[in-house]
Amino acid sequence: MLPEAKVFHLRRAVAAALFFATVSLCCLVLYRDVDSSRFFSGFPSTYPLSGFPRIFPSTFGDSVATSSEYPLEKVLNEAATKDRTVILTTLNEAWATPNSVIDLFLESFRIGDRTRTLLNHLIIVALDQKAFARCQVIHNHCFSLVSEEADFREEAYFMTPRYLMMMWRRIDFLRSVLEMGYNFVFTDADIMWFRDPFPRFHLDVDFQIACDHFTGNFNDVQNRPNGGFNFVKSNNRSIEFYKFWYTSRETYPGYHDQDVLNFIKVHPYIADIGLKMRFLDTTNFGGLCEPSKDFNQVCTMHANCCFGMDSKLHDLRIMLQDWKHYLSLPPSLKKLSIVSWRVPQKCSLDSLRHHHHGSPEKSVHD
């Protein structure tokens, strides 16, 4: 038999080994939990990890995220259709608050005619940290385009320097999407999607865009395009066009992208690159400037010609109510087209002119 002292020391060694093994196992489990949380934090979830904000407030509390954590190629690839088409919208903090524009936008997809599945292909491009954090709560495909040059969190009033910077940043971003080989529908978040628009798009067209005013001719350059809604095919012609559009901001300083588009749509360079451009009928792609007159044909409705968040939200909510009323009608009454929009109410082109008379914007609408 072993001496008593040796037995004592052996027992202590075994106890120490067991203690070390237990601590090591706990550390391993904790590490795996933390590592797992880091992995899954890369994917939007409706089940927040409630315990971690208290442990790592700098990581989760401010929802700090960069494009390197959510690379654009990855987000585009996950959201794209088989023919590499995505739907894009931009979002800042002002439009991201609960019960604001983004919620109405997403609701329109859910209640529209064959639009719910299109949410699988929608990417919300966040312009600030809070918008990105809200996107992760309400949607599956989010991309952070946070700018170090400007603060886009607050409402960007029409034609202010921040508004102009935000619009031109959008054009440059869309050019990069085309260069990566993706077609896109760009849509402002204050556009309600009531019906699948893809069957209404023109075939074999590089660039097609909605209008504030439609003359009745898809090819007429006198149409007044609105940059808030367009469908663009990725090819050399469209890429060159977006480069030309973006650089033209220097030719027309102080004007926004929509004004500049009106200037360059007749430029010889458009014909030189062979760009096929079409303008979309307001019958299908209407707005408050020129509402669609037929609920049986409307695809989208835009809260354009509107100044101020409160006015926009008021009229957007009425739009959704009007659409729900239309959906509740029996087929026989739907065919009669007896329903009409109750908007604009608080929104109007007159209010826009009142707030911005004398600005470059008047060149578009007058």
N, C-alpha and C positions, 0 to 999 in steps of 0.2 A: 504493500500500500504506500501511496505517496505521503510524505510528511504533511502535517497540518498546514504549515506555512505555504507549501507549494500549492496545496488545494485552494487556499485563500487567494493566492496571487492568480491562479488560473481562473477562478470565478470572477475576479475583478477584470481580467483581460477579456473574458467572454462578455461580461456586462458592458464594458466599454465598446467592444466591437458591435454589439447589438444596438447601443445608443447611436454610434456613428452611422450605422446602416439605416436606422430609423430617420435620423436627421437628413441624411442624403436623399432618402426616398421622398420625404416631404418637400425638400428643395426642388427635386426633379418634377414632382407633380405641380408645384407652384409655377415653376418655369414653363412647363408645358401649357398650363392654363393661361399664363400671360402671353406666351407666344401664340397660342390659339386665338386669344382675343385680338392680337395684332393682325393676325391673318384675316379673321372675319371682319375686322373693322374696315377692311378694304372693300367690303360689299355692303350696300345699303341694307338695312334691316329694320323691320317694324318692332323688333324686340331689343331695345337698348340694353347694354350691359350696365345695369344701374349701379353695381358696386364699384366699378373702375373710376368714375369721375372723382370720387373722394380720394382714391389712391394716386391717380395720375391726372390732376386737374389741367396741367399744361397741355396734355395730349387730347383729352376729350372735352374739357369744359368749354374751350373756345372753338372747338371743331377745326383746329388748324389743319389745313390741307393744301397741298401743292399739286401742280400738274404732274410732277414726277411720281407721286403716289398713285395717281389715277391717269396713266398715260392716255393721250387722245386716241392713239391707234387701237388700244384695248377697248375703250368705251365705244368707239365707232364700230369695231368688229362685232362686239356683243349685241349692238342694237340694230345693225344693218339687215336689210332683207337679202334674199338670195342674189339679187342684182346689184347689191352694194348701194342701197338707197337708205337714207336716214331722214328723220324729221328733227329739225333743230329749233329751239327757242332759247332766248336769253332771259336771265332773271337777276334782279338786284334785290336788296333788302326791302326796299319800299313796296315791291310787288309780291314779296315772299311771305309777308306776315299772314297769320291764319285769317281765313275768311276774306282774303284779298284777291288780287287778279289771278294768281296762279291756281287757286282753288277752283275758281269759276272756269278757268281754262281746262283743267283736268276733268271737271264735271261734264263739260260739253262733250268730251270724248266718250265718257261713260254712258251718256244718254243719247248720243247721236246714232244715226243710221249706219251701221257697219264701220263704226269708228273706234270702238273699244279695243279691238285687237291692234289698232295702229299705235296704241300706247307702248306696245312692245318695241317699237322702232323710234320712239321719241327720246331725244337727249336734251336735258335741261342744262344749259351752259350758264353756270353761276358766275356773276361778276364781282362777288364779294364773299367773305367767309360765312356770314349769316345766311345768305341765300343758298350757299352750298350745303350748309348744315340742314336747312329746311328741306332742300331737295332730297337729301338722303333719307329723310323721314317719310316723304310722300311719294317718292318715285324710285324706279330701279336703275335708271341710267342718268348719271350726273357727271358733269365735267367742271372742274374749277379753272376759271380764266381770270384769276384775281390779278389786278394790275397794281404794280408798284408806283406807277406814274400818277394815278388819279384815284379818287375815292368815288365809287359808283353806288354807294349804299343808299343814299337818299334819292327821292324822286328827282329825276333829271328833267327840269322844265324845258319845254320846247325852245330850241335855238340858243340855249345858254351854252357857254363853253364846255361844261361837263357833258351836256347832251350831244354836242358835236363830236367830242372825243369818243364818247361811247358808241355813236353810230359808225364812225370810221374804224374803230377797233373791231366792230362787228364785221365790216366789209373785209378787213384784212384776215380775220379769223376764217371767214367763209372761203376765201381764196385758198387758205391752207388746207381746208377739208377737200376741196376740189383737187388740189395737188396730190393728196394722199389717195386719190382714185375713188372717192365716194360721191355719188349723186346726193342731192339734198332738197328737201322742201324746207325753206326757212319760213317760220311763222312767228309773228309777235305773239306774246302771251295774252294780249287783249283781243285776240281773234277767237271766236267760238267756232268749233268744228262740229257741224250738225250732220254732215254726210260725207262719206268717203270721196275725196276730191280726185283721186287718181284716174277714174274713168273719164273725167272731164278735162284732163290735161291733153294738150296737143301732142301727137306722135312726132318723133324725129325733129324735135325742137331743142336747141341748146339752152335757151333762157326764156322763161315765160313768167309773167308778173301780173299781180292784181292791180286794179286801178281805182283811183279816187273818182275818176270819171271815164266812162267807156263810150266811145263814139258809135259803136256798132260794128266796127271793122277791126278784126284781130291784128291786122298789119299796120294800122294807121298810127303814124308817129305822133299824131295830135292827141292820142290817148294820154291820160294823166296817170302814170304808174305810181304805185305805192310800194316802197321798199319793205313793207312789213310782211309781205307774202309773195314768195316766188319759188319756182321749181327749176332747178339747174342740173344739167347733165355734166358729168366730169369728162372733159376732153380738152385738147389743146386750145380750142377756140374759146371755151368758157373761162379757162385759166387766164388766157391773155386778156380777155374782157375784164375780169375782176382786177387784174393788175392795172389796166388802163383806167378803170373806174377809181381805184384807190389813189393812183398818182394824180388824177385830175383834180383832187382836192386842193392841190397846190396851184392849179390854174384858176380855180374859183374859190379863193380863200373866204371863209366866213359862211359858206353854204353847206347844207347837210347833204347826205348821200342821195336823197331823193331829188333834190334840186339839181345836183350835179348829173344825175342820171338823165334828167330832162334835157340838160344841155348836150350831153354826149351821145344821146340815142340817135342823133342825126349826123354824127361825126363820120367822115369818110373812113376812119380807121375801123369802124364796126363792119363795114362792107369789105374792107381789105382782109380782115381775119376770117371772114365768111361766117360770122355769128348769125345763127337763125334765132330771131327774137319774135315773140308773140305776146300780145296783151290779152289778159283774161277778162271775160265778160262778167259784169257786175250782177247779172242774173244768177250766176252760180257762185261768184266770189264777191259778195256785196260788202257794204260798210255803211256807217252813219252818213258819210258824204253822199252816197248813192246806194240806198238799201236795195237788196234783192226783192223783187216784187212777187216772186212765186215760191211758196214754201215747199212745193213739190220738186223744185230744181236747186234750191239753195244748198251749197256745200259749206261755205264759211261766211261769217259776218264779223266785220272789223269795227272796233270802237274808235275809228279815225275821226278826224274833224272834231276833236274833243279836247278841252283844256281842263286839267286838274283831276286828281285821283278820285275825289268824291263824285264828281260828275260821271266819270268813266265807270266806276263801280255801280252807280245807280242805274245807268242805262244797260250795262252788261247783265245785271240781275233781271231786268225786265225782258231782255232778249231771251234769257234762259226760260223765263216763265212763259213767254209767247211760244217758244218751241215746244215746251211740255204741253201746252194747250193744244197745239197742232197735233202732237202725237196721240192725245187722248180722243181725237175725233174718229168717228167711224170712217172706213174707206170711202164711202160715197160722198161725205162732206169734204174729205181731204181733196178729192178730185175737183171739187167745185172751186177750190182756191178762195175760200171765203175768209181766210185768216189774213190779217195784215199786221205788220210790226207796229208796236206802240212807241217805238223810238225813232228818231232822237227826242229826248225830253230835256234833260239837263245839258246834254252835249249838243253843240251846234257849231257850224263853221263861223257864224257871226261872233261867238264868244272867243274863238281862236283868233280872229282878226282883231278883236278888241284888245286882247292881251299882247298881241305881237304886231300891231300895225307899224309899217315902216321897216320890218325885218325882211331879210332875203326870202322868207317863206312865201311872201305874197306873189312871187314870180311863179310859184307852182299853182296856186289856187285861183288867182285872179283871171 
